[in-house]
Amino acid sequence: MKVFLGACIVLLSCLSTAADAERLRMATTTSIDNSGLLAVLNPPFEKKHDVKLDVIAVGTGKAIRLGHNGDVDLIFVHAPAAEKAFVESGAGIERMPVMHNDFVIVGPATDPAGIKTANNIKAAMTKLRGSKSIFVSRGDDSGTHKKEKSLWQMIGAAPVGKWYLAVGQSMSAVLRIADDKDGYTLTDRGTYLAYKDKLELNITFENDTALFNPYHIIMVNPAKHPHVKIDLARQYSAFIRSKEGQDLIRNFKVNGEVLFHPDVIK
């Protein structure tokens, strides 16, 4: 009985400690969360500062809206134009580079749209639309969706028809749908590499400068939302941009593949 009571006291003590830890709220993209990077990046910071990171993984558009509303302390996203607008509106401060990867188009090995032979992204998008091959879109105002829309705008032709499926799902879900339907989709390379072993999709177009995909961290402006934990948010920003944080990003791999490249400390 004494042993049981002692174990209960220890357990209650641990739960109390966890509950008492200060909490930092961060909205980030599903592409970062799905990759598994945060499971490696966040624990060292939490231990060092005795803090618990509450991560909300959504599309970049929703992450920015959470920042606008003051529902989080900082955002970690990948849509440069929307990020700049967020800061220029006064809702965010101290937008800092963290890392990058790139976007790729993935599709069936048979490549019915013939985009493997495209010389540039404009030609690839033109072939996709012309072939009417199934294309699965995030359709959720995420950073990936914003990039996709800019690519259609590049060729001056909206994707209209039964072949174009806007599903409003996360990147991992979209990859599964495209895989099931033998379709194409635009994805960040990191999420594709994280799920590649579960898919039959292949990279059908890559390595165009228009597909560069940078990630930035931005703090919510405490002048607009006084309850924001700006000091703690600034410490997190400093940590992931420090040598320790950048090394964690650089060394993070899935099946031997590098998913993200640090942008602060090379």
C-alpha positions in Angstrom: 0.0 0.0 0.0 2.8 2.4 0.9 4.6 1.6 -2.4 1.3 2.3 -4.3 0.8 5.6 -2.4 4.4 6.6 -3.1 4.1 5.9 -6.8 0.9 8.0 -6.9 2.6 10.9 -5.2 5.5 10.8 -7.7 3.0 10.6 -10.6 1.0 13.6 -9.3 4.2 15.5 -8.8 5.2 14.9 -12.4 1.8 15.9 -13.7 1.9 19.0 -11.5 5.3 19.9 -12.9 4.1 19.4 -16.5 1.0 21.5 -15.8 3.0 24.3 -14.2 5.4 24.6 -17.1 5.0 27.8 -19.0 3.3 27.4 -22.4 4.2 28.9 -25.7 1.7 28.8 -28.5 2.9 28.4 -32.1 1.0 28.0 -35.3 2.9 26.3 -38.1 2.4 24.5 -41.3 1.4 20.9 -41.8 4.4 20.5 -44.0 6.8 21.2 -41.1 4.8 19.1 -38.6 4.2 16.2 -41.0 7.9 15.9 -41.7 8.6 15.1 -38.0 11.1 18.0 -37.7 9.4 19.6 -34.7 9.6 16.4 -32.7 13.4 16.8 -33.0 13.6 20.6 -32.8 11.3 21.4 -29.9 12.3 19.1 -27.0 15.7 20.7 -26.5 14.2 24.2 -26.3 11.4 22.9 -23.9 14.0 21.3 -21.6 16.3 24.3 -21.6 13.6 26.9 -20.8 11.2 24.7 -18.8 8.4 25.4 -21.3 5.8 23.4 -23.2 5.3 24.3 -26.9 1.6 24.0 -27.9 1.8 23.5 -31.7 -1.1 24.1 -34.0 -0.3 22.6 -37.4 -2.5 24.1 -40.1 -2.1 25.7 -43.6 -0.1 28.9 -43.7 -3.2 31.0 -44.4 -4.9 29.7 -41.2 -1.7 30.1 -39.2 -1.5 33.7 -40.2 -5.2 34.3 -39.3 -4.4 32.7 -35.9 -1.6 35.3 -35.5 -3.9 38.1 -36.6 -6.4 37.1 -33.9 -3.7 36.8 -31.2 -4.5 33.1 -30.7 -0.8 32.2 -30.8 2.5 33.8 -29.8 4.3 33.2 -33.0 4.0 31.6 -36.5 6.4 29.5 -38.5 5.3 29.5 -42.1 6.2 29.5 -45.8 4.4 32.0 -47.9 6.6 35.1 -48.4 4.0 37.5 -49.8 1.4 36.6 -47.1 4.1 36.9 -44.4 5.2 40.3 -45.6 1.5 41.5 -45.6 1.1 40.1 -42.0 4.1 42.2 -40.8 3.1 45.3 -42.8 -0.4 45.2 -41.3 1.2 45.5 -37.9 0.1 42.1 -36.7 3.6 40.5 -36.8 7.1 41.6 -36.0 10.7 40.4 -36.5 10.2 38.1 -39.5 13.3 36.0 -39.6 14.6 33.4 -42.1 15.0 29.8 -40.7 15.4 27.3 -43.5 14.3 26.3 -47.0 13.6 23.4 -49.2 11.7 23.5 -52.6 8.5 22.5 -54.2 8.2 19.6 -56.6 5.5 18.1 -58.8 4.8 14.5 -58.1 2.7 12.1 -60.2 2.4 8.6 -61.6 5.4 6.8 -63.0 3.7 6.7 -66.4 3.6 10.6 -66.5 0.5 10.9 -68.7 1.0 14.7 -68.9 4.5 14.3 -70.1 5.9 16.9 -67.7 9.2 15.1 -67.2 10.3 16.5 -70.6 9.3 20.1 -69.7 12.2 22.6 -69.8 10.7 24.9 -67.1 7.9 25.1 -64.7 5.8 27.2 -67.1 6.0 24.4 -69.7 5.2 21.8 -67.0 2.1 23.6 -65.9 0.9 24.1 -69.5 1.3 20.4 -70.1 -0.6 19.6 -67.0 -3.6 21.7 -67.9 -3.5 20.7 -71.5 -3.5 16.9 -70.7 -6.4 17.2 -68.2 -4.6 14.6 -66.1 -5.9 14.4 -62.6 -4.4 17.1 -60.4 -5.1 17.2 -56.6 -4.8 20.6 -55.0 -4.5 21.4 -51.3 -7.3 24.0 -51.8 -6.8 25.3 -48.3 -5.0 28.6 -48.6 -1.8 27.0 -47.3 1.6 28.1 -48.4 1.6 25.2 -50.9 -1.8 26.2 -52.2 -0.7 29.8 -52.6 2.4 28.7 -54.6 0.2 26.4 -56.8 -2.2 29.3 -57.5 0.8 31.5 -58.5 2.0 28.8 -61.0 -1.4 28.7 -62.7 -1.4 32.5 -62.9 2.0 32.2 -64.5 0.5 30.5 -67.5 -2.6 32.7 -67.5 -5.0 29.8 -67.3 -7.2 28.7 -64.4 -7.5 25.0 -63.6 -11.1 24.2 -64.4 -12.7 20.9 -65.0 -13.4 17.5 -63.4 -9.6 16.7 -63.6 -8.9 19.4 -61.0 -9.6 18.3 -57.4 -9.4 20.9 -54.7 -9.8 18.8 -51.5 -9.0 21.2 -48.6 -6.7 18.7 -46.9 -3.2 18.6 -45.4 -0.2 17.8 -47.6 0.1 14.3 -46.3 -3.6 13.7 -47.1 -3.3 15.2 -50.5 -0.3 12.9 -51.3 -2.4 9.9 -50.4 -5.3 11.1 -52.5 -3.1 11.8 -55.5 -1.5 8.4 -55.1 -4.9 6.6 -54.9 -6.1 8.4 -58.1 -2.9 8.2 -60.1 -2.8 12.0 -60.2 -0.4 14.8 -59.8 0.1 17.3 -57.1 2.4 20.1 -55.9 4.2 19.3 -52.7 7.1 20.6 -50.7 10.0 18.2 -51.1 10.3 17.6 -47.3 6.8 16.2 -46.9 7.2 14.1 -50.0 10.4 12.6 -48.8 8.9 11.9 -45.4 6.0 9.9 -47.0 7.8 8.6 -50.1 8.0 5.0 -48.9 4.2 4.8 -48.5 3.5 6.1 -52.0 3.9 5.1 -55.6 4.2 8.7 -56.7 7.4 9.9 -58.3 8.9 13.3 -58.7 7.9 14.3 -62.2 9.2 17.9 -62.2 11.8 19.7 -60.0 14.7 22.1 -59.8 13.1 25.4 -61.1 14.0 28.6 -59.3 10.3 29.4 -59.2 9.8 26.4 -56.8 12.1 27.8 -54.1 10.4 27.4 -50.7 11.7 29.5 -47.8 10.4 29.3 -44.2 10.3 32.2 -41.8 9.4 32.6 -38.1 7.4 35.7 -37.1 6.3 36.9 -33.7 2.8 38.2 -33.0 3.0 41.9 -32.2 2.5 42.5 -28.4 1.5 46.1 -29.2 -1.6 44.6 -30.8 -2.1 41.6 -28.5 -0.6 42.5 -25.0 -1.1 38.9 -23.7 1.5 37.5 -26.2 4.5 35.9 -24.6 6.9 38.0 -26.6 10.1 37.3 -24.6 9.5 33.5 -24.8 8.6 33.7 -28.5 11.8 35.7 -29.1 13.8 33.0 -27.3 12.3 30.3 -29.5 13.1 32.3 -32.6 16.7 32.8 -31.4 17.0 29.1 -30.6 16.0 27.7 -34.0 18.2 30.2 -35.6 21.2 29.5 -33.3 24.0 27.0 -34.2 22.2 24.3 -32.1 18.9 24.8 -33.8 20.4 25.1 -37.3 22.4 21.9 -36.7 19.3 20.1 -35.7 17.6 21.2 -39.0 20.7 20.4 -41.1 21.0 16.9 -39.6 17.3 16.0 -39.7 16.9 13.2 -42.3 14.3 10.7 -43.2 15.7 7.5 -44.8 19.0 9.3 -45.3 17.4 12.2 -47.2 17.8 15.8 -46.0 14.4 17.5 -45.8 15.3 21.1 -45.0 18.4 23.3 -45.4 19.3 25.9 -42.7 19.3 29.6 -43.9 21.1 31.3 -41.0 24.2 29.2 -40.1 25.5 27.3 -43.1 
